[in-house]
Amino acid sequence: MPTTNRFARATLGGFAFDSVVRLRTATPVTIVTGRDPLGLGLTNVARPDLVAGVPLYLESSAFPGGRRFNPAAFDGATPLAQARQGTLGRGTLRGFGMSQVDLSLRRRFRLSERLNLDFRADAFNLFNTPIFANPVGTLTNTNFGRSTNILSNGLGGQNPLFQVGGPRSLQMALKLQF
């Protein structure tokens, strides 16, 4: 019986778990008219007026992330006609928050006095949580108020699999140390 316990300890014991939990609140989005009020080629500086009594967000499972900005809540024509900034402040609306769990399982197997085998299995975005990028904030854009990307596509650089907000990805590794 002691041999069985020793064998079970040798094969099943010694595993370690590591995790990284990333949480972020929704980031601010500035709504702009998409028009050039001064004729200088600057289409991203003029903010619209806020229409009173109209909700800022529309909720529906048909929208990416379940929410979008309500186009009826913003009037971009009046401030442009009067050559002024609109009543809507900078960064007033919020995009989407982010939560992601990464988990690693690792174990070192001692093969001899000077020889070790390290095993590692990593899961990124373990729960495969969809993380959407901020909605488009330009009124003249046909996708205004909708998120058109997942977060990892908008970060640039590496493959989306290796960035925050990408789809679940798994990897395993073996390393022989001598």
N, C-alpha and C positions, 0 to 999 in steps of 0.2 A: 504493500500500500504506500509506504513512503516514497518508493520509486515513481509511482504514478503521480503523486503530488509534485515531486521534483520535476518530472517531465512536463506536467501541466503548467507549473510555474515558469519553466524555461521557455515554453512555446507561447503561452498566453500572457505572461507578465511582462513588465517593462515597457509597455506602450505609453506614449505621451500624446496629449491633445493640445493643440495651440489654436487660438481663434482670434480673429480680428472682427470687431463689430463697428461698422461705420454708420453714423446717423447724422443727418443734416436737415435743418429746417428748410422750408421753401425759400428760394432766393428771390430778391426783388426784380420786377420787370418794369421798365419805363415804356409807356405807350407814346408813340409819336405819330404824327399825321402822315408822314411819307411824302410830303410836298415841300417845296422850297419857297418859303414866304418872302425871302429877300432877293431871290434870283442869284444866289451865290453858289448854287450847286450843293447846298447842305439840306438834305431831305430828312435827316434824323435829329433835328433840333427842336422843331415846333411840336408842342404838346397840345392835345385837344381839350375842349371843355367837357366837364362831367355832366351828364344829363341826370337831373334830380329824379329820384323815385324809381329808377331802373336798376335792377340788380347787376352787379359787376361780373358775376360768373353765371354760367349755365351748367347745370349738372345733368349728365346722362351717361349711360353705359356705352352709347354710340361714339362718344368722344375719346380720344386717346387719354388715358389717365383718369377718365370719368368726369372731366371738367374742361371748360374752355372759357375765354373771356367773351362777354356779351357785346357784340358790335353795336347794338342799339344804345349802349350806355355811354357812348362817346360821340361828341360832335366836333369834327375836325374842320368844318367849313367856316364857322363863325370866327374863331380866333385868327384864321388866315385872312379873312376879309377885313378884319380890323387891325391886322399887322401886330398882333400881340401873342404872348404865350397863353395857352389855355388854363383853365382852373384845375386841371388834374396835375398833381405834383409828380416829381420824379420818384420812381421806385415804389409807387403806391400799391400796385398789384403784386401778387406773389405767384411764382411758378409752382413747381412740384418739389416736395421734400425727397430725401433719399435715405434708404436703409438697406444695408447689405451685410451679410454674414459670410465670412470666409473661415474655413476649418481645415486644420492639418492633423494628420495622424502620423506618428513617427515611431520608429523602433530601431535600436541598434542590436545586432546579433554578433556576439563575440565568437568568432570561429576558431581562433587560437590566441596565444599571448600577444602576438603582434598583428593579427588580421581581424578586421571588423567589417561587417556588412551593414550599411545603413539603408533602411527602407523608409520611404516617405510617400504619403498620398495627400494631395491637396484638392480641396473643393472651393472654387471661387463663386460667389453669389449662390451659396448652397441652396437657398429656397427658390432660386430662379425668379426673384422679384423684379417685375418690369419697372425700370426707373426712367422716367421721361424727362427730356430736356425742357427748358422753358418754352412756353408758347411764343409764337411770332407776335411781336409787339408793334408792327407797322400797319396802320389802318388801311393803306392802299394795297397791301399784300393780300392775295386771294386766300391765303391760309391764316389770316389774322385771327389771333386768339386760340389757335390750335397748336398743339405740340406736334412737330413733324419728324422728330428724331428721338431715339433713345439717348440717354445721357452720354454713353460711351462713344457714339458716332460724332458728337459735337466737340469732343476734347482734342481732336487732332493727334497726329503722331502715330502711336502704335496701333496695332490691330485691336478692335473693340473687345476681343476676348480677354485682353490683358489690362483693361481699364475698369475703373469703377462704373457700375451700371451696365456692364455687358451681360450677355446670357451666361447661364451656368456653364462652367468649364471644369473639367477634372484632369488631373495629371498625377502620374506616379513616377517615382525615381528610385533607383538602386545605386549605391555608391560603395565601392570596395576601397577600404583604407588599409594600407600596409606600411 
